[in-house]
Amino acid sequence: MAIGGTLYLVYCGVAVSVLLAFNSEVLDSYMDEPFHVPQALAYCRGEWSTWDPKLTTPPGLYILSVLLHRIFGYPCSLWTLRATVTFTLTVLPLLLTQLLAFHQRRPSFLCPTVEAVVFSTFPLAWFYGFLYYTDVPSLVSVLATVLFATRGQHGLAAVLGVISCFFRQTNIIWVLYAFCASHLPCLHLNCGKEPIYDPPALTARPGKQHYSQLFSMNKALREVVGDLVRSIFSLLNKVSEILPPFVPYMLVLAGFSGFVFWNGGVVLGDKANHVPVMHVPQLYYFIAFATILGWPAVALAQDGPKRLLLAVIARMFGSTRRVIVTTFLAAMMAISVNLFTIHHPFLLSDNRHYTFYVWRRVFMRHPIMPYLFIPGYQACAWAWWLRVARNRSLLQTLVLPLAIVPTLLPTPLLEPRYFLIPYILMRAQMANVGRSALVVEGLWYAAVNVVTTYVFLYQERPGVGRFMW
């Protein structure tokens, strides 16, 4: 057996052991589980008309639990319901193996790779793989949708996309991403017809002059959008080729639109606390979060941290034009921080989450604090761009950020779980991470998982509760 397969067996064994620890220490439903567990138990009893109006997500998790209950014949209980989520956690390395193979342009194997197993221990996925939450099943359904789309099986991908929306409504964005991510390489590499204009992302430069003249803008801005404008015009010329494989996804969109019309919005219940807003800083929190947890893959991959740092500095301050653009972006970000920062009531009141302490002890320490992080946000974004965009075209690199924006922008609450799918998809696009970076990444994830799991299970505070992400 290959080392990846052996590591996968260890991964599954540790996951089962951690699940047993969760079930032995946390005997009652915790945090959001008191909403999910009774609903699942009602479905297990066949009470399909029962629905808790406080639930904000569709019943995909509960239906999955009932299916496994009927197949394997075990009773429905808090323990077995949590095992449903842990089961999806063990599927994660299998899917990530295929996704990494697609992005790294190499043959895929059924046996999980070392990188996929390490990647599957990402702290958010690992932690919520032992509680009855929708996050890991939602992630797995999205990855399955993307994988079948990359193989050209768009009908099946659309069906899986519908299933993914039964776990979380915002997964409709990832259904569209699945089509774009799978079809752009074909358009870029010809596929028997004239390829689109889609230059390498890291060397994208101003387009031909007649494209730049379509816009009345200064030279600095033209140099930023030149190749992008040409790529978009080239893509528009391929509409007749894009539409046929997009038909299954159009049906999914039509069905989702009908749901939104019938429901009066995207959120199912408790709409008062989940009103969509313009939360621009959420994008900044995500890139900072992704860098803090994903620093080994970003800093240690390929050319190493020194060259990455120099490249980031060059992108931000390498010329007068870049200094102007960096300054302009910093000013716009400062305005967005001032206008769109949200002090959500849940964030301010629930001291069982790490974000409560980060917000109060860092961001609220002084009014200037949120603005001091702006250069760091820019540097983190450039670092990820330089890593992800390597050996990728401009449109292929931009499609993920374009999907992340509508996913995170309307969410009013700073909640790390919202970052799970965007992070996994972004990290999966990194090629040639390297053995040393992978080892450090695995050790880093393991250290975070050990600490957060230990604190949650064995450091419960009387009158407060257990601490979690």
C-alpha positions as a Markdown table, in Angstrom:
| # | Residue | x | y | z |
|---|---|---|---|---|
| 1 | Met | 0.0 | 0.0 | 0.0 |
| 2 | Ala | 1.3 | 3.5 | -0.9 |
| 3 | Ile | 2.2 | 5.9 | 1.9 |
| 4 | Gly | -0.9 | 8.0 | 1.1 |
| 5 | Gly | -3.2 | 5.0 | 1.6 |
| 6 | Thr | -1.5 | 4.1 | 4.9 |
| 7 | Leu | -1.8 | 7.7 | 6.1 |
| 8 | Tyr | -5.5 | 7.7 | 5.1 |
| 9 | Leu | -6.1 | 4.7 | 7.3 |
| 10 | Val | -4.4 | 6.4 | 10.2 |
| 11 | Tyr | -6.5 | 9.5 | 9.4 |
| 12 | Cys | -9.7 | 7.5 | 9.6 |
| 13 | Gly | -8.6 | 5.8 | 12.8 |
| 14 | Val | -7.8 | 9.0 | 14.5 |
| 15 | Ala | -11.1 | 10.5 | 13.3 |
| 16 | Val | -13.1 | 7.6 | 14.9 |
| 17 | Ser | -11.1 | 8.0 | 18.1 |
| 18 | Val | -11.8 | 11.8 | 18.2 |
| 19 | Leu | -15.5 | 11.1 | 17.5 |
| 20 | Leu | -15.6 | 8.7 | 20.5 |
| 21 | Ala | -13.9 | 11.4 | 22.7 |
| 22 | Phe | -16.5 | 14.0 | 21.6 |
| 23 | Asn | -19.4 | 11.6 | 22.3 |
| 24 | Ser | -18.0 | 10.6 | 25.7 |
| 25 | Glu | -17.3 | 14.2 | 26.8 |
| 26 | Val | -20.0 | 16.2 | 25.2 |
| 27 | Leu | -23.1 | 14.2 | 26.2 |
| 28 | Asp | -25.7 | 16.7 | 25.2 |
| 29 | Ser | -26.3 | 18.8 | 22.1 |
| 30 | Tyr | -24.1 | 21.8 | 22.0 |
| 31 | Met | -24.2 | 25.3 | 20.4 |
| 32 | Asp | -26.2 | 24.8 | 17.1 |
| 33 | Glu | -26.8 | 21.1 | 17.7 |
| 34 | Pro | -30.0 | 21.7 | 19.7 |
| 35 | Phe | -31.5 | 23.1 | 16.5 |
| 36 | His | -30.3 | 20.4 | 14.2 |
| 37 | Val | -30.6 | 17.2 | 16.3 |
| 38 | Pro | -34.3 | 17.4 | 17.1 |
| 39 | Gln | -35.1 | 18.0 | 13.5 |
| 40 | Ala | -33.1 | 15.0 | 12.4 |
| 41 | Leu | -34.7 | 12.8 | 15.1 |
| 42 | Ala | -38.1 | 13.9 | 13.8 |
| 43 | Tyr | -37.2 | 12.8 | 10.3 |
| 44 | Cys | -35.9 | 9.5 | 11.7 |
| 45 | Arg | -39.4 | 9.0 | 13.2 |
| 46 | Gly | -41.0 | 9.7 | 9.8 |
| 47 | Glu | -42.4 | 13.1 | 10.9 |
| 48 | Trp | -41.6 | 14.7 | 7.5 |
| 49 | Ser | -44.0 | 17.6 | 8.1 |
| 50 | Thr | -42.2 | 18.8 | 11.2 |
| 51 | Trp | -39.9 | 21.8 | 10.8 |
| 52 | Asp | -38.3 | 24.1 | 13.3 |
| 53 | Pro | -38.8 | 27.7 | 12.0 |
| 54 | Lys | -35.5 | 28.7 | 13.7 |
| 55 | Leu | -33.5 | 26.6 | 11.2 |
| 56 | Thr | -31.8 | 28.7 | 8.5 |
| 57 | Thr | -30.6 | 26.0 | 6.2 |
| 58 | Pro | -32.4 | 23.3 | 4.1 |
| 59 | Pro | -32.8 | 19.7 | 5.4 |
| 60 | Gly | -30.0 | 18.1 | 3.4 |
| 61 | Leu | -28.1 | 17.0 | 6.6 |
| 62 | Tyr | -31.2 | 15.5 | 8.1 |
| 63 | Ile | -32.1 | 13.6 | 5.0 |
| 64 | Leu | -28.5 | 12.2 | 4.7 |
| 65 | Ser | -28.8 | 11.0 | 8.3 |
| 66 | Val | -32.1 | 9.3 | 7.7 |
| 67 | Leu | -30.6 | 7.6 | 4.5 |
| 68 | Leu | -27.7 | 6.2 | 6.5 |
| 69 | His | -30.0 | 5.2 | 9.3 |
| 70 | Arg | -32.2 | 3.2 | 6.9 |
| 71 | Ile | -29.2 | 1.7 | 5.1 |
| 72 | Phe | -27.2 | 0.5 | 8.1 |
| 73 | Gly | -30.1 | 0.1 | 10.5 |
| 74 | Tyr | -28.5 | 1.8 | 13.5 |
| 75 | Pro | -30.8 | 3.9 | 15.8 |
| 76 | Cys | -30.9 | 7.6 | 15.5 |
| 77 | Ser | -29.2 | 9.3 | 18.5 |
| 78 | Leu | -26.9 | 12.2 | 19.1 |
| 79 | Trp | -23.9 | 9.8 | 18.8 |
| 80 | Thr | -24.9 | 8.3 | 15.5 |
| 81 | Leu | -26.0 | 11.7 | 14.0 |
| 82 | Arg | -22.5 | 13.0 | 14.7 |
| 83 | Ala | -21.1 | 9.9 | 13.1 |
| 84 | Thr | -22.9 | 11.0 | 9.9 |
| 85 | Val | -20.8 | 14.1 | 9.7 |
| 86 | Thr | -17.6 | 12.2 | 10.6 |
| 87 | Phe | -18.4 | 9.8 | 7.8 |
| 88 | Thr | -18.3 | 12.7 | 5.3 |
| 89 | Leu | -15.0 | 13.8 | 6.9 |
| 90 | Thr | -13.5 | 10.5 | 5.9 |
| 91 | Val | -14.7 | 11.0 | 2.3 |
| 92 | Leu | -12.9 | 14.3 | 2.1 |
| 93 | Pro | -9.4 | 13.0 | 1.3 |
| 94 | Leu | -10.8 | 10.9 | -1.5 |
| 95 | Leu | -12.3 | 14.0 | -3.2 |
| 96 | Leu | -9.4 | 16.2 | -2.5 |
| 97 | Thr | -7.1 | 13.7 | -4.2 |
| 98 | Gln | -9.1 | 14.1 | -7.4 |
| 99 | Leu | -9.3 | 17.9 | -7.1 |
| 100 | Leu | -5.6 | 18.3 | -6.5 |
| 101 | Ala | -4.9 | 16.1 | -9.5 |
| 102 | Phe | -7.1 | 18.3 | -11.7 |
| 103 | His | -5.4 | 21.5 | -10.6 |
| 104 | Gln | -1.9 | 20.0 | -10.7 |
| 105 | Arg | -2.6 | 18.5 | -14.2 |
| 106 | Arg | -1.5 | 15.0 | -13.3 |
| 107 | Pro | -3.3 | 11.6 | -13.4 |
| 108 | Ser | -5.7 | 11.0 | -10.6 |
| 109 | Phe | -5.7 | 7.9 | -8.4 |
| 110 | Leu | -8.3 | 6.2 | -6.2 |
| 111 | Cys | -5.8 | 5.9 | -3.4 |
| 112 | Pro | -5.6 | 9.2 | -1.4 |
| 113 | Thr | -2.3 | 11.1 | -1.7 |
| 114 | Val | -0.3 | 12.4 | 1.2 |
| 115 | Glu | -1.1 | 16.0 | 0.3 |
| 116 | Ala | -4.9 | 15.2 | 0.2 |
| 117 | Val | -4.8 | 13.6 | 3.7 |
| 118 | Val | -2.8 | 16.4 | 5.2 |
| 119 | Phe | -5.1 | 18.9 | 3.5 |
| 120 | Ser | -8.1 | 17.2 | 5.0 |
| 121 | Thr | -6.9 | 17.9 | 8.5 |
| 122 | Phe | -7.5 | 21.6 | 7.9 |
| 123 | Pro | -8.7 | 22.8 | 11.4 |
| 124 | Leu | -12.1 | 24.0 | 10.5 |
| 125 | Ala | -13.0 | 20.9 | 8.6 |
| 126 | Trp | -11.5 | 18.6 | 11.2 |
| 127 | Phe | -13.2 | 20.3 | 14.2 |
| 128 | Tyr | -16.7 | 20.4 | 12.7 |
| 129 | Gly | -16.4 | 16.9 | 11.5 |
| 130 | Phe | -17.3 | 15.7 | 15.0 |
| 131 | Leu | -20.4 | 17.9 | 15.7 |
| 132 | Tyr | -23.8 | 17.7 | 14.0 |
| 133 | Tyr | -23.2 | 20.7 | 11.8 |
| 134 | Thr | -23.8 | 21.1 | 8.1 |
| 135 | Asp | -20.3 | 22.4 | 7.2 |
| 136 | Val | -18.4 | 19.3 | 6.3 |
| 137 | Pro | -21.3 | 17.6 | 4.4 |
| 138 | Ser | -21.8 | 20.9 | 2.5 |
| 139 | Leu | -18.1 | 21.0 | 1.7 |
| 140 | Val | -18.1 | 17.4 | 0.4 |
| 141 | Ser | -21.1 | 18.0 | -1.8 |
| 142 | Val | -19.5 | 21.1 | -3.3 |
| 143 | Leu | -16.3 | 19.2 | -4.0 |
| 144 | Ala | -18.2 | 16.4 | -5.6 |
| 145 | Thr | -20.0 | 18.9 | -7.8 |
| 146 | Val | -16.8 | 20.5 | -8.9 |
| 147 | Leu | -15.1 | 17.2 | -9.6 |
| 148 | Phe | -17.8 | 15.8 | -11.9 |
| 149 | Ala | -17.9 | 19.2 | -13.7 |
| 150 | Thr | -14.2 | 19.0 | -14.4 |
| 151 | Arg | -14.8 | 15.6 | -16.0 |
| 152 | Gly | -17.3 | 17.0 | -18.3 |
| 153 | Gln | -20.2 | 15.2 | -16.7 |
| 154 | His | -22.3 | 18.3 | -16.4 |
| 155 | Gly | -25.7 | 16.6 | -15.9 |
| 156 | Leu | -24.5 | 14.7 | -12.9 |
| 157 | Ala | -22.6 | 17.8 | -11.6 |
| 158 | Ala | -25.8 | 19.8 | -11.8 |
| 159 | Val | -27.7 | 17.1 | -9.8 |
| 160 | Leu | -24.9 | 17.1 | -7.2 |
| 161 | Gly | -25.2 | 20.9 | -7.2 |
| 162 | Val | -28.8 | 20.6 | -6.3 |
| 163 | Ile | -27.9 | 18.3 | -3.5 |
| 164 | Ser | -25.2 | 20.7 | -2.3 |
| 165 | Cys | -27.9 | 23.5 | -2.1 |
| 166 | Phe | -29.9 | 21.2 | 0.2 |
| 167 | Phe | -27.0 | 21.5 | 2.7 |
| 168 | Arg | -26.6 | 25.3 | 2.3 |
| 169 | Gln | -28.3 | 27.7 | 0.0 |
| 170 | Thr | -25.3 | 29.8 | -0.8 |
| 171 | Asn | -23.8 | 26.7 | -2.5 |
| 172 | Ile | -25.6 | 27.9 | -5.6 |
| 173 | Ile | -22.6 | 30.1 | -6.1 |
| 174 | Trp | -20.3 | 27.1 | -6.1 |
| 175 | Val | -22.5 | 25.3 | -8.6 |
| 176 | Leu | -21.7 | 28.2 | -11.0 |
| 177 | Tyr | -18.1 | 28.1 | -10.0 |
| 178 | Ala | -17.9 | 24.4 | -10.8 |
| 179 | Phe | -19.0 | 25.0 | -14.4 |
| 180 | Cys | -16.6 | 28.0 | -14.9 |
| 181 | Ala | -13.6 | 26.2 | -13.3 |
| 182 | Ser | -14.2 | 23.1 | -15.4 |
| 183 | His | -14.9 | 24.8 | -18.8 |
| 184 | Leu | -12.3 | 27.6 | -18.8 |
| 185 | Pro | -9.3 | 25.2 | -19.2 |
| 186 | Cys | -11.1 | 23.8 | -22.3 |
| 187 | Leu | -11.6 | 27.2 | -23.8 |
| 188 | His | -8.0 | 28.2 | -22.9 |
| 189 | Leu | -6.4 | 25.0 | -24.4 |
| 190 | Asn | -8.4 | 25.1 | -27.6 |
| 191 | Cys | -10.3 | 21.7 | -27.4 |
| 192 | Gly | -10.3 | 21.5 | -31.2 |
| 193 | Lys | -11.3 | 25.1 | -31.9 |
| 194 | Glu | -9.8 | 28.5 | -31.7 |
| 195 | Pro | -8.8 | 29.2 | -28.0 |
| 196 | Ile | -9.8 | 32.3 | -26.1 |
| 197 | Tyr | -7.3 | 35.0 | -25.3 |
| 198 | Asp | -6.4 | 34.2 | -21.7 |
| 199 | Pro | -2.8 | 35.0 | -20.9 |
| 200 | Pro | -0.8 | 33.7 | -17.9 |
| 201 | Ala | -2.1 | 35.4 | -14.7 |
| 202 | Leu | 1.4 | 36.5 | -13.4 |
| 203 | Thr | 2.5 | 38.1 | -16.7 |
| 204 | Ala | -0.8 | 39.6 | -17.7 |
| 205 | Arg | -0.1 | 43.1 | -19.2 |
| 206 | Pro | -1.9 | 45.9 | -21.0 |
| 207 | Gly | -3.9 | 44.7 | -24.0 |
| 208 | Lys | -3.7 | 46.1 | -27.5 |
| 209 | Gln | -4.3 | 49.8 | -27.7 |
| 210 | His | -7.7 | 49.7 | -29.3 |
| 211 | Tyr | -9.0 | 47.8 | -26.4 |
| 212 | Ser | -7.6 | 50.2 | -23.9 |
| 213 | Gln | -9.1 | 53.1 | -25.8 |
| 214 | Leu | -12.6 | 51.7 | -25.1 |
| 215 | Phe | -12.3 | 53.3 | -21.7 |
| 216 | Ser | -11.5 | 56.7 | -20.6 |
| 217 | Met | -9.1 | 56.1 | -17.8 |
| 218 | Asn | -5.6 | 57.0 | -16.7 |
| 219 | Lys | -2.6 | 54.9 | -17.8 |
| 220 | Ala | -2.1 | 53.2 | -14.4 |
| 221 | Leu | -5.6 | 51.8 | -14.5 |
| 222 | Arg | -5.4 | 50.7 | -18.2 |
| 223 | Glu | -2.3 | 48.7 | -17.3 |
| 224 | Val | -4.3 | 46.9 | -14.6 |
| 225 | Val | -7.3 | 45.9 | -16.8 |
| 226 | Gly | -5.8 | 45.7 | -20.3 |
| 227 | Asp | -5.4 | 41.9 | -20.6 |
| 228 | Leu | -8.5 | 41.4 | -18.5 |
| 229 | Val | -10.6 | 43.4 | -20.9 |
| 230 | Arg | -9.2 | 41.5 | -23.9 |
| 231 | Ser | -9.9 | 38.2 | -22.2 |
| 232 | Ile | -13.5 | 39.2 | -21.4 |
| 233 | Phe | -14.1 | 40.2 | -25.0 |
| 234 | Ser | -12.6 | 36.9 | -26.2 |
| 235 | Leu | -14.8 | 35.0 | -23.8 |
| 236 | Leu | -17.9 | 36.7 | -25.1 |
| 237 | Asn | -17.2 | 35.5 | -28.6 |
| 238 | Lys | -17.5 | 31.9 | -27.3 |
| 239 | Val | -21.0 | 32.2 | -25.9 |
| 240 | Ser | -22.3 | 29.7 | -28.5 |
| 241 | Glu | -19.8 | 27.1 | -27.3 |
| 242 | Ile | -20.5 | 27.8 | -23.6 |
| 243 | Leu | -24.3 | 27.6 | -23.6 |
| 244 | Pro | -24.8 | 23.9 | -24.5 |
| 245 | Pro | -22.9 | 22.4 | -21.5 |
| 246 | Phe | -24.3 | 25.2 | -19.3 |
| 247 | Val | -27.9 | 24.1 | -19.8 |
| 248 | Pro | -28.0 | 21.7 | -16.8 |
| 249 | Tyr | -26.8 | 24.5 | -14.6 |
| 250 | Met | -29.4 | 26.8 | -16.0 |
| 251 | Leu | -32.0 | 24.4 | -14.8 |
| 252 | Val | -30.5 | 24.5 | -11.3 |
| 253 | Leu | -30.5 | 28.3 | -11.4 |
| 254 | Ala | -34.1 | 28.3 | -12.5 |
| 255 | Gly | -35.1 | 25.9 | -9.6 |
| 256 | Phe | -33.1 | 28.0 | -7.1 |
| 257 | Ser | -34.8 | 31.2 | -8.3 |
| 258 | Gly | -38.2 | 29.6 | -7.8 |
| 259 | Phe | -37.2 | 28.7 | -4.3 |
| 260 | Val | -36.1 | 32.2 | -3.5 |
| 261 | Phe | -39.4 | 33.6 | -4.9 |
| 262 | Trp | -41.4 | 31.1 | -2.9 |
| 263 | Asn | -39.4 | 31.6 | 0.3 |
| 264 | Gly | -39.2 | 35.4 | 0.0 |
| 265 | Gly | -35.4 | 35.3 | 0.3 |
| 266 | Val | -32.5 | 32.9 | 0.5 |
| 267 | Val | -32.6 | 32.3 | 4.3 |
| 268 | Leu | -35.2 | 29.9 | 5.5 |
| 269 | Gly | -35.8 | 30.8 | 9.1 |
| 270 | Asp | -34.7 | 33.4 | 11.8 |
| 271 | Lys | -34.5 | 36.0 | 9.0 |
| 272 | Ala | -34.2 | 38.8 | 11.5 |
| 273 | Asn | -30.7 | 37.7 | 12.5 |
| 274 | His | -29.6 | 36.7 | 9.0 |
| 275 | Val | -30.3 | 39.8 | 6.9 |
| 276 | Pro | -28.0 | 40.1 | 3.9 |
| 277 | Val | -25.8 | 43.2 | 4.2 |
| 278 | Met | -22.9 | 44.8 | 2.5 |
| 279 | His | -20.1 | 43.5 | 4.7 |
| 280 | Val | -17.0 | 44.4 | 2.7 |
| 281 | Pro | -14.5 | 43.8 | 5.5 |
| 282 | Gln | -15.5 | 40.2 | 5.6 |
| 283 | Leu | -13.4 | 39.7 | 2.5 |
| 284 | Tyr | -10.4 | 41.2 | 4.4 |
| 285 | Tyr | -11.0 | 38.9 | 7.4 |
| 286 | Phe | -11.1 | 35.9 | 5.0 |
| 287 | Ile | -7.7 | 36.6 | 3.4 |
| 288 | Ala | -6.1 | 37.2 | 6.8 |
| 289 | Phe | -7.7 | 34.0 | 8.2 |
| 290 | Ala | -6.5 | 32.0 | 5.2 |
| 291 | Thr | -3.0 | 33.3 | 5.6 |
| 292 | Ile | -2.8 | 32.6 | 9.3 |
| 293 | Leu | -4.0 | 29.1 | 8.9 |
| 294 | Gly | -2.4 | 28.4 | 5.5 |
| 295 | Trp | 0.9 | 30.1 | 6.0 |
| 296 | Pro | 3.1 | 26.9 | 5.5 |
| 297 | Ala | 1.7 | 26.3 | 2.0 |
| 298 | Val | 1.9 | 30.0 | 1.1 |
| 299 | Ala | 5.3 | 30.9 | 2.6 |
| 300 | Leu | 7.3 | 27.7 | 2.2 |
| 301 | Ala | 6.1 | 26.5 | -1.2 |
| 302 | Gln | 8.1 | 26.8 | -4.4 |
| 303 | Asp | 10.7 | 29.6 | -4.1 |
| 304 | Gly | 10.5 | 30.0 | -0.4 |
| 305 | Pro | 9.5 | 32.9 | 1.9 |
| 306 | Lys | 12.3 | 35.3 | 1.0 |
| 307 | Arg | 11.5 | 35.4 | -2.7 |
| 308 | Leu | 7.8 | 35.5 | -2.0 |
| 309 | Leu | 8.3 | 38.5 | 0.3 |
| 310 | Leu | 10.4 | 40.3 | -2.4 |
| 311 | Ala | 7.7 | 39.5 | -5.0 |
| 312 | Val | 5.0 | 40.9 | -2.7 |
| 313 | Ile | 7.0 | 44.1 | -2.1 |
| 314 | Ala | 7.6 | 44.4 | -5.8 |
| 315 | Arg | 3.9 | 44.1 | -6.6 |
| 316 | Met | 3.0 | 46.7 | -4.0 |
| 317 | Phe | 5.9 | 49.2 | -4.3 |
| 318 | Gly | 7.9 | 48.1 | -7.3 |
| 319 | Ser | 7.3 | 51.2 | -9.3 |
| 320 | Thr | 5.6 | 54.6 | -9.1 |
| 321 | Arg | 2.5 | 53.2 | -10.7 |
| 322 | Arg | 2.3 | 50.3 | -8.2 |
| 323 | Val | 2.8 | 52.7 | -5.2 |
| 324 | Ile | -0.1 | 54.8 | -6.6 |
| 325 | Val | -2.3 | 51.8 | -7.0 |
| 326 | Thr | -1.4 | 50.4 | -3.6 |
| 327 | Thr | -2.2 | 53.8 | -1.9 |
| 328 | Phe | -5.4 | 54.1 | -3.8 |
| 329 | Leu | -6.6 | 50.6 | -2.8 |
| 330 | Ala | -5.6 | 51.3 | 0.8 |
| 331 | Ala | -7.7 | 54.4 | 0.8 |
| 332 | Met | -10.7 | 52.6 | -0.7 |
| 333 | Met | -10.3 | 49.8 | 1.9 |
| 334 | Ala | -10.1 | 52.3 | 4.7 |
| 335 | Ile | -13.4 | 53.8 | 3.5 |
| 336 | Ser | -15.0 | 50.4 | 3.3 |
| 337 | Val | -13.8 | 49.6 | 6.8 |
| 338 | Asn | -15.3 | 52.8 | 8.1 |
| 339 | Leu | -18.6 | 52.4 | 6.3 |
| 340 | Phe | -19.2 | 48.7 | 6.4 |
| 341 | Thr | -17.7 | 47.2 | 9.6 |
| 342 | Ile | -20.4 | 45.4 | 11.4 |
| 343 | His | -20.5 | 44.8 | 15.2 |
| 344 | His | -22.9 | 41.8 | 15.0 |
| 345 | Pro | -24.9 | 41.2 | 18.3 |
| 346 | Phe | -23.9 | 37.5 | 18.2 |
| 347 | Leu | -20.2 | 38.4 | 17.8 |
| 348 | Leu | -20.4 | 40.8 | 20.8 |
| 349 | Ser | -22.3 | 38.6 | 23.1 |
| 350 | Asp | -21.3 | 34.9 | 22.6 |
| 351 | Asn | -18.0 | 34.4 | 24.5 |
| 352 | Arg | -17.8 | 30.8 | 23.6 |
| 353 | His | -16.3 | 31.5 | 20.3 |
| 354 | Tyr | -12.7 | 32.6 | 19.6 |
| 355 | Thr | -13.9 | 35.4 | 17.4 |
| 356 | Phe | -15.5 | 37.1 | 20.4 |
| 357 | Tyr | -12.0 | 37.5 | 22.0 |
| 358 | Val | -10.3 | 38.5 | 18.7 |
| 359 | Trp | -12.9 | 41.1 | 18.1 |
| 360 | Arg | -12.9 | 42.6 | 21.6 |
| 361 | Arg | -9.2 | 42.4 | 22.3 |
| 362 | Val | -7.8 | 43.2 | 18.9 |
| 363 | Phe | -10.3 | 45.1 | 16.7 |
| 364 | Met | -12.0 | 47.0 | 19.5 |
| 365 | Arg | -8.8 | 47.7 | 21.4 |
| 366 | His | -8.6 | 51.2 | 19.7 |
| 367 | Pro | -10.6 | 52.8 | 17.0 |
| 368 | Ile | -7.6 | 52.9 | 14.7 |
| 369 | Met | -6.9 | 49.1 | 15.0 |
| 370 | Pro | -9.1 | 47.9 | 12.1 |
| 371 | Tyr | -7.2 | 50.4 | 9.8 |
| 372 | Leu | -3.8 | 49.2 | 10.8 |
| 373 | Phe | -4.4 | 45.8 | 9.2 |
| 374 | Ile | -5.1 | 47.2 | 5.7 |
| 375 | Pro | -1.5 | 46.9 | 4.4 |
| 376 | Gly | -1.4 | 43.4 | 5.8 |
| 377 | Tyr | -4.6 | 42.5 | 4.0 |
| 378 | Gln | -3.1 | 43.7 | 0.7 |
| 379 | Ala | 0.2 | 41.8 | 1.3 |
| 380 | Cys | -1.7 | 38.6 | 2.1 |
| 381 | Ala | -3.9 | 38.9 | -1.0 |
| 382 | Trp | -0.8 | 39.4 | -3.2 |
| 383 | Ala | 0.9 | 36.4 | -1.5 |
| 384 | Trp | -2.0 | 34.2 | -2.3 |
| 385 | Trp | -2.3 | 35.6 | -5.8 |
| 386 | Leu | 1.4 | 34.8 | -6.5 |
| 387 | Arg | 1.1 | 31.3 | -5.3 |
| 388 | Val | -2.3 | 30.4 | -6.8 |
| 389 | Ala | -1.7 | 32.1 | -10.1 |
| 390 | Arg | 1.5 | 30.3 | -10.9 |
| 391 | Asn | 1.1 | 28.3 | -14.1 |
| 392 | Arg | -2.5 | 29.4 | -14.4 |
| 393 | Ser | -4.3 | 31.7 | -16.8 |
| 394 | Leu | -5.8 | 35.1 | -15.9 |
| 395 | Leu | -9.4 | 34.0 | -16.1 |
| 396 | Gln | -8.8 | 30.7 | -14.4 |
| 397 | Thr | -7.2 | 32.5 | -11.5 |
| 398 | Leu | -9.9 | 35.2 | -11.2 |
| 399 | Val | -13.0 | 32.9 | -11.3 |
| 400 | Leu | -12.5 | 31.8 | -7.7 |
| 401 | Pro | -12.2 | 35.3 | -6.2 |
| 402 | Leu | -15.3 | 36.3 | -8.2 |
| 403 | Ala | -17.2 | 33.4 | -6.6 |
| 404 | Ile | -15.9 | 34.2 | -3.1 |
| 405 | Val | -17.1 | 37.8 | -3.2 |
| 406 | Pro | -20.9 | 37.1 | -3.5 |
| 407 | Thr | -20.5 | 34.2 | -1.0 |
| 408 | Leu | -18.9 | 36.3 | 1.8 |
| 409 | Leu | -20.0 | 39.8 | 1.1 |
| 410 | Pro | -23.6 | 39.5 | 2.3 |
| 411 | Thr | -22.8 | 37.7 | 5.5 |
| 412 | Pro | -23.1 | 40.0 | 8.5 |
| 413 | Leu | -21.5 | 37.8 | 11.1 |
| 414 | Leu | -17.7 | 37.2 | 11.4 |
| 415 | Glu | -17.9 | 33.4 | 11.4 |
| 416 | Pro | -14.8 | 31.3 | 10.5 |
| 417 | Arg | -17.1 | 28.5 | 9.2 |
| 418 | Tyr | -18.1 | 30.7 | 6.3 |
| 419 | Phe | -14.5 | 30.6 | 5.2 |
| 420 | Leu | -14.2 | 26.8 | 4.9 |
| 421 | Ile | -15.2 | 26.2 | 1.3 |
| 422 | Pro | -13.5 | 29.3 | -0.1 |
| 423 | Tyr | -10.3 | 28.3 | 1.7 |
| 424 | Ile | -10.4 | 24.6 | 0.5 |
| 425 | Leu | -11.0 | 25.6 | -3.1 |
| 426 | Met | -8.2 | 28.3 | -3.0 |
| 427 | Arg | -5.6 | 26.1 | -1.3 |
| 428 | Ala | -6.4 | 23.3 | -3.8 |
| 429 | Gln | -5.3 | 25.5 | -6.6 |
| 430 | Met | -1.7 | 25.7 | -5.3 |
| 431 | Ala | 0.6 | 23.5 | -7.4 |
| 432 | Asn | 4.0 | 22.2 | -6.3 |
| 433 | Val | 3.7 | 22.9 | -2.6 |
| 434 | Gly | 6.8 | 20.8 | -1.9 |
| 435 | Arg | 7.5 | 18.1 | 0.6 |
| 436 | Ser | 9.0 | 20.3 | 3.3 |
| 437 | Ala | 6.0 | 22.8 | 3.1 |
| 438 | Leu | 3.6 | 19.8 | 3.3 |
| 439 | Val | 5.3 | 18.5 | 6.4 |
| 440 | Val | 5.1 | 21.8 | 8.1 |
| 441 | Glu | 1.5 | 22.3 | 7.0 |
| 442 | Gly | 0.6 | 18.9 | 8.5 |
| 443 | Leu | 2.4 | 19.7 | 11.8 |
| 444 | Trp | 0.8 | 23.1 | 11.9 |
| 445 | Tyr | -2.7 | 21.7 | 11.3 |
| 446 | Ala | -2.1 | 19.0 | 13.9 |
| 447 | Ala | -1.0 | 21.5 | 16.5 |
| 448 | Val | -4.0 | 23.7 | 15.9 |
| 449 | Asn | -6.4 | 20.7 | 16.0 |
| 450 | Val | -4.9 | 19.3 | 19.2 |
| 451 | Val | -5.2 | 22.7 | 21.0 |
| 452 | Thr | -8.7 | 23.5 | 19.8 |
| 453 | Thr | -10.0 | 20.0 | 20.5 |
| 454 | Tyr | -8.4 | 19.8 | 23.9 |
| 455 | Val | -9.8 | 23.2 | 24.9 |
| 456 | Phe | -13.2 | 22.2 | 23.7 |
| 457 | Leu | -13.4 | 18.8 | 25.3 |
| 458 | Tyr | -11.4 | 19.3 | 28.6 |
| 459 | Gln | -11.4 | 23.1 | 29.4 |
| 460 | Glu | -15.1 | 23.8 | 29.9 |
| 461 | Arg | -15.7 | 26.8 | 32.0 |
| 462 | Pro | -18.6 | 26.7 | 34.5 |
| 463 | Gly | -21.2 | 29.3 | 33.6 |
| 464 | Val | -19.6 | 29.9 | 30.2 |
| 465 | Gly | -19.4 | 26.6 | 28.4 |
| 466 | Arg | -17.0 | 25.0 | 25.9 |
| 467 | Phe | -14.8 | 27.2 | 23.6 |
| 468 | Met | -14.9 | 26.6 | 19.9 |
| 469 | Trp | -14.3 | 28.3 | 16.5 |
